[in-house]
């Protein structure tokens, strides 16, 4: 384990905090997969759910776009793209589609 940083080393504390936040996010991602696999879902439902869980990559894409856009002036289209990937697809579209799969909704309903 690394030695504690001096109290005045704010930059080191910030790096540690960012590193811990990334690790907690990685742990949550791993645990979400574990929960999905232990939910006792029928194989075809599990496969469909796994495909939808891939929407998590959209969130990462949106976060990346947000990070690279920070501090720069961009057109409204860029802001809307970031919002779509960070919020719309991950917070609304993904959970609704996943819920439809887990509830056994017909395929036609899942894709719209």
Backbone bond lengths (Angstrom), bond angles and torsions (degrees), N, CA, C in turn:
res aa  C-N    CA-C-N  psi(-1)  N-CA   C-N-CA  omega(-1)  CA-C   N-CA-C  phi
1 X - - - 1.446 - - 1.524 108.06 -
2 X 1.295 116.89 137.71 1.458 122.05 -179.37 1.519 110.27 -69.64
3 X 1.328 114.63 149.48 1.459 119.92 177.98 1.517 110.15 -67.65
4 X 1.333 115.77 150.17 1.469 120.64 179.32 1.519 109.54 -63.97
5 X 1.317 116.57 143.77 1.457 122.61 179.20 1.522 109.77 -80.12
6 X 1.329 117.69 149.71 1.459 119.93 174.78 1.525 110.32 -57.02
7 X 1.331 115.64 148.25 1.459 121.04 -175.22 1.532 112.31 -56.38
8 X 1.316 118.10 -31.60 1.454 120.90 -176.53 1.517 114.81 -85.31
9 X 1.306 118.38 -0.32 1.451 120.63 -177.03 1.532 110.11 -88.01
10 X 1.331 115.51 78.02 1.460 120.85 -176.40 1.527 112.30 -64.78
11 X 1.315 116.78 -35.44 1.466 119.44 -179.16 1.532 110.48 -64.67
12 X 1.327 116.44 -41.56 1.464 119.96 179.02 1.531 110.32 -66.64
13 X 1.301 117.00 -38.98 1.459 120.92 178.62 1.526 110.55 -64.57
14 X 1.322 116.22 -39.72 1.463 119.96 178.41 1.523 110.54 -65.56
15 X 1.327 117.73 -42.92 1.469 120.70 177.79 1.524 110.58 -61.43
16 X 1.325 116.68 -41.99 1.462 120.42 178.70 1.526 109.81 -62.18
17 X 1.317 116.90 -45.79 1.458 120.80 179.58 1.517 111.95 -60.70
18 X 1.321 117.12 -41.87 1.462 120.53 178.35 1.526 110.94 -65.52
19 X 1.313 115.83 -41.61 1.466 119.60 178.82 1.518 112.06 -63.38
20 X 1.335 116.50 -43.49 1.464 120.66 178.37 1.535 110.05 -63.66
21 X 1.330 117.36 -41.34 1.468 120.69 179.22 1.525 110.82 -60.79
22 X 1.312 117.74 -41.24 1.469 121.41 178.47 1.528 109.98 -64.59
23 X 1.325 116.84 -43.23 1.462 120.12 179.37 1.522 111.96 -64.33
24 X 1.315 117.63 -39.89 1.466 120.82 177.90 1.526 109.86 -64.32
25 X 1.318 117.25 -40.73 1.463 120.20 176.22 1.516 111.73 -62.95
26 X 1.328 116.92 -41.90 1.471 120.72 177.64 1.531 110.52 -62.36
27 X 1.325 116.37 -41.45 1.461 120.63 179.07 1.533 110.71 -63.93
28 X 1.322 116.97 -43.68 1.470 120.20 178.62 1.523 110.92 -61.49
29 X 1.321 117.21 -39.92 1.460 121.11 177.98 1.526 110.62 -62.48
30 X 1.315 116.41 -46.33 1.463 120.15 179.75 1.530 110.97 -63.41
31 X 1.317 117.16 -41.90 1.461 120.62 -179.86 1.523 111.58 -66.86
32 X 1.338 117.57 -33.82 1.464 119.32 178.41 1.522 110.45 -64.80
33 X 1.317 117.38 -38.43 1.467 120.16 176.38 1.528 110.62 -65.93
34 X 1.318 116.79 -42.00 1.463 120.85 179.44 1.536 110.11 -60.64
35 X 1.329 116.45 -45.01 1.467 119.88 179.38 1.527 111.67 -62.03
36 X 1.318 116.01 -42.13 1.461 119.80 179.53 1.523 110.79 -60.81
37 X 1.321 117.10 -43.62 1.468 120.82 -177.16 1.520 112.57 -73.24
38 X 1.311 117.56 -22.84 1.464 120.55 -179.90 1.529 112.74 -97.98
39 X 1.308 117.44 8.01 1.463 120.81 -175.93 1.523 113.14 -78.53
40 X 1.319 117.66 -7.69 1.457 120.53 179.35 1.515 113.84 73.52
41 X 1.322 116.60 29.80 1.463 121.06 -179.64 1.520 110.67 -76.72
42 X 1.344 116.73 149.45 1.473 118.89 173.02 1.531 109.23 -60.81
43 X 1.316 117.60 149.57 1.470 120.84 -175.96 1.531 114.60 -52.41
44 X 1.339 118.11 -43.20 1.466 119.16 -178.05 1.529 111.34 -67.65
45 X 1.330 117.54 -35.55 1.465 121.09 176.84 1.520 110.45 -67.92
46 X 1.326 116.59 -41.19 1.466 120.94 179.07 1.528 110.53 -61.76
47 X 1.321 116.85 -42.77 1.469 120.05 179.05 1.520 110.59 -62.57
48 X 1.331 117.21 -45.32 1.467 120.22 177.91 1.516 111.39 -61.85
49 X 1.313 116.58 -42.04 1.470 120.77 179.78 1.528 110.47 -64.49
50 X 1.314 117.20 -39.30 1.466 120.12 178.78 1.522 111.13 -62.11
51 X 1.324 117.28 -39.85 1.466 120.22 178.10 1.525 110.31 -61.72
52 X 1.316 116.63 -40.15 1.462 119.63 179.94 1.523 112.12 -72.62
53 X 1.309 117.12 -30.24 1.465 119.65 178.25 1.528 110.10 -64.01
54 X 1.320 116.66 -18.75 1.465 120.50 176.57 1.526 110.93 -64.50
55 X 1.330 118.06 -15.36 1.461 120.61 177.04 1.533 111.62 -61.33
56 X 1.311 116.48 -15.31 1.471 119.51 177.02 1.526 110.75 -59.11
57 X 1.334 116.40 -29.00 1.464 118.76 178.29 1.521 110.92 -65.92
58 X 1.332 117.56 -27.61 1.468 120.04 175.48 1.520 110.87 -63.98
59 X 1.335 115.95 -38.37 1.463 119.44 177.61 1.526 110.39 -63.41
60 X 1.316 117.18 -44.24 1.464 120.65 179.07 1.528 109.63 -61.85
61 X 1.317 116.88 -41.43 1.464 121.30 177.74 1.530 109.96 -59.63
62 X 1.321 116.48 -46.40 1.464 120.47 178.60 1.518 113.03 -63.02
63 X 1.317 116.41 -40.22 1.470 120.33 177.42 1.529 110.50 -62.95
64 X 1.329 115.89 -42.26 1.464 119.96 178.64 1.526 110.17 -61.98
65 X 1.325 116.54 -46.57 1.465 119.64 178.46 1.523 110.98 -59.25
66 X 1.320 116.26 -40.47 1.459 121.23 179.48 1.528 110.75 -64.01
67 X 1.316 116.44 -44.76 1.469 120.02 -179.66 1.524 111.74 -63.29
68 X 1.318 116.60 -42.17 1.460 119.21 -177.82 1.523 112.22 -75.48
69 X 1.329 117.44 -19.65 1.460 121.00 179.20 1.525 112.47 -87.98
70 X 1.324 116.46 -16.75 1.468 120.47 -175.89 1.529 110.73 -57.15
71 X 1.311 114.83 131.41 1.453 120.81 176.90 1.510 114.91 81.15
72 X 1.318 117.61 3.30 1.455 122.11 179.49 1.519 109.81 -117.94
73 X 1.302 115.82 150.93 1.461 121.04 175.76 1.524 108.17 -87.82
74 X 1.324 116.41 124.73 1.460 121.01 -178.74 1.521 109.40 -130.24
75 X 1.312 116.47 155.02 1.465 119.51 176.82 1.528 110.64 -66.69
76 X 1.307 115.52 161.08 1.463 121.47 -178.88 1.522 111.59 -57.31
77 X 1.331 117.64 -32.05 1.472 120.89 179.31 1.535 110.88 -58.44
78 X 1.338 117.07 -41.06 1.469 120.14 179.18 1.524 110.70 -64.38
79 X 1.335 116.51 -42.56 1.465 120.27 179.29 1.528 110.95 -63.31
80 X 1.320 116.77 -39.40 1.464 120.26 178.66 1.524 111.58 -67.48
81 X 1.324 117.33 -36.72 1.467 120.78 176.99 1.524 110.12 -64.02
82 X 1.327 116.49 -44.01 1.464 120.44 178.11 1.527 109.84 -60.93
83 X 1.314 116.66 -46.85 1.468 120.58 -179.53 1.523 111.24 -61.82
84 X 1.318 116.56 -38.01 1.465 119.56 -179.61 1.525 110.71 -64.01
85 X 1.314 116.67 -45.71 1.460 119.37 -177.94 1.524 112.74 -74.77
86 X 1.316 117.45 -38.18 1.462 119.46 -177.19 1.516 112.72 -80.17
87 X 1.309 117.36 -31.96 1.457 119.66 -171.52 1.519 112.51 -117.03
88 X 1.309 117.13 -61.40 1.464 119.89 -171.40 1.528 112.60 -60.09
89 X 1.312 117.47 -52.54 1.461 120.39 -175.75 1.523 111.62 -68.30
90 X 1.319 117.55 -40.17 1.459 120.66 -173.26 1.523 112.51 -87.32
91 X 1.322 116.94 -37.28 1.457 120.13 -174.54 1.520 112.60 -88.33
92 X 1.328 117.77 -31.16 1.452 120.63 -177.06 1.528 113.18 -114.19
93 X 1.314 116.50 -60.36 1.460 120.41 -174.31 1.526 111.63 -61.20
94 X 1.306 117.07 -50.59 1.464 120.53 -177.88 1.517 113.60 -59.41
95 X 1.337 118.90 -53.70 1.471 119.28 179.56 1.528 113.39 -61.43
96 X 1.327 117.79 -36.84 1.469 119.24 178.07 1.524 111.08 -65.20
97 X 1.320 116.23 -43.62 1.466 119.43 179.55 1.527 110.72 -67.35
98 X 1.325 117.30 -41.01 1.467 120.80 178.43 1.526 110.08 -63.71
99 X 1.328 116.86 -43.17 1.456 120.28 177.68 1.517 112.22 -60.84
100 X 1.332 116.45 -37.93 1.471 119.36 179.12 1.526 110.96 -66.36
101 X 1.328 116.52 -36.87 1.473 120.00 177.50 1.525 109.82 -66.95
102 X 1.312 116.83 -48.16 1.463 120.51 -177.36 1.527 111.80 -65.28
103 X 1.340 117.06 -29.17 1.460 120.84 178.73 1.519 112.40 -83.94
104 X 1.335 117.37 -6.54 1.458 121.07 178.50 1.514 113.97 79.71
105 X 1.316 117.31 28.00 1.467 120.63 178.92 1.529 110.25 -64.09
106 X 1.324 117.07 149.70 1.472 120.01 178.22 1.534 110.90 -60.12
107 X 1.309 117.24 150.74 1.460 123.00 -176.95 1.527 112.13 -52.88
108 X 1.325 118.44 -43.84 1.461 122.09 -179.25 1.513 112.68 -58.61
109 X 1.312 116.78 -35.14 1.462 121.05 179.04 1.518 111.09 -75.34
110 X 1.305 118.13 -31.67 1.470 122.41 -178.64 1.506 113.60 -67.96
111 X 1.316 117.42 -30.27 1.468 120.38 -172.89 1.515 113.91 -92.32
112 X 1.326 118.33 -2.82 1.466 120.53 -177.88 1.505 111.12 -114.13
